[in-house]
């Protein structure tokens, strides 16, 4: 009975590994321990099992945290150069940040110092959800920039250009000429923001 908490812990860790595709190996080991009634064997069969799962999850969470910090810094650097953003009042900035979940308080808390903290982190926000939030960061910063432009120039039009493959200098010149026409045509109706 004293090993039941470890058994439960092992199952929880394996569940979180599922999104990484590593769960089957560990679930098979848990199943073998259960089927062969090794729960009370010495040495404790769960110790290396839990340790291995913790190592994999800690590595993944550390990677996500590093990527999050990098994308956050990139977004903040982008805002530092955004003239519209820099003209906003602090309250306007805070409102836009709150709506786009870009406040320090809204950032995911990723703790990896113990098995319990890893489980608490993943119970709050799964690996899949963390990856989704990470992927959304650039778009959220773009939304902040658009929001700032809209506040300062409500009549502004937003234009985005589809991606293109340019192979020659002539392709580049033709693309620039085409986009210039689009922007100049839009300018007749008011300010233009390229997004």
ChimeraX attribute file (.defattr): number of C-alpha atoms within 10 A of each C-alpha:
attribute: neighborCount
match mode: 1-to-1
recipient: residues
	/A:1	8
	/A:2	8
	/A:3	13
	/A:4	11
	/A:5	10
	/A:6	18
	/A:7	21
	/A:8	11
	/A:9	17
	/A:10	21
	/A:11	18
	/A:12	15
	/A:13	25
	/A:14	23
	/A:15	16
	/A:16	21
	/A:17	23
	/A:18	15
	/A:19	12
	/A:20	13
	/A:21	9
	/A:22	15
	/A:23	18
	/A:24	13
	/A:25	12
	/A:26	21
	/A:27	19
	/A:28	11
	/A:29	15
	/A:30	20
	/A:31	13
	/A:32	13
	/A:33	17
	/A:34	12
	/A:35	10
	/A:36	8
	/A:37	10
	/A:38	15
	/A:39	21
	/A:40	14
	/A:41	10
	/A:42	7
	/A:43	10
	/A:44	13
	/A:45	18
	/A:46	21
	/A:47	12
	/A:48	11
	/A:49	19
	/A:50	20
	/A:51	12
	/A:52	14
	/A:53	20
	/A:54	22
	/A:55	13
	/A:56	14
	/A:57	22
	/A:58	19
	/A:59	13
	/A:60	15
	/A:61	20
	/A:62	14
	/A:63	12
	/A:64	17
	/A:65	18
	/A:66	12
	/A:67	15
	/A:68	20
	/A:69	14
	/A:70	12
	/A:71	18
	/A:72	18
	/A:73	12
	/A:74	15
	/A:75	19
	/A:76	14
	/A:77	11
	/A:78	14
	/A:79	17
	/A:80	12
	/A:81	10
	/A:82	14
	/A:83	12
	/A:84	19
	/A:85	22
	/A:86	13
	/A:87	13
	/A:88	15
	/A:89	9
	/A:90	11
	/A:91	9
	/A:92	15
	/A:93	17
	/A:94	14
	/A:95	13
	/A:96	21
	/A:97	19
	/A:98	15
	/A:99	13
	/A:100	19
	/A:101	16
	/A:102	19
	/A:103	13
	/A:104	10
	/A:105	9
	/A:106	11
	/A:107	13
	/A:108	15
	/A:109	14
	/A:110	19
	/A:111	18
	/A:112	19
	/A:113	9
	/A:114	11
	/A:115	19
	/A:116	13
	/A:117	13
	/A:118	20
	/A:119	20
	/A:120	16
	/A:121	18
	/A:122	22
	/A:123	12
	/A:124	14
	/A:125	16
	/A:126	16
	/A:127	21
	/A:128	14
	/A:129	12
	/A:130	19
	/A:131	14
	/A:132	11
	/A:133	17
	/A:134	18
	/A:135	14
	/A:136	13
	/A:137	19
	/A:138	15
	/A:139	12
	/A:140	19
	/A:141	23
	/A:142	16
	/A:143	17
	/A:144	24
	/A:145	20
	/A:146	21
	/A:147	20
	/A:148	22
	/A:149	24
	/A:150	16
	/A:151	14
	/A:152	14
	/A:153	15
	/A:154	12
	/A:155	13
	/A:156	18
	/A:157	19
	/A:158	14
	/A:159	13
	/A:160	9
	/A:161	9
	/A:162	5
	/A:163	6
	/A:164	9
	/A:165	8
	/A:166	12
	/A:167	8
	/A:168	9
	/A:169	9
	/A:170	10
	/A:171	13
	/A:172	14
	/A:173	11
	/A:174	13
	/A:175	14
	/A:176	12
	/A:177	11
	/A:178	11
	/A:179	13
	/A:180	12
	/A:181	11
	/A:182	13
	/A:183	16
	/A:184	11
	/A:185	11
	/A:186	16
	/A:187	14
	/A:188	9
	/A:189	11
	/A:190	13
	/A:191	15
	/A:192	18
	/A:193	17
	/A:194	10
	/A:195	12
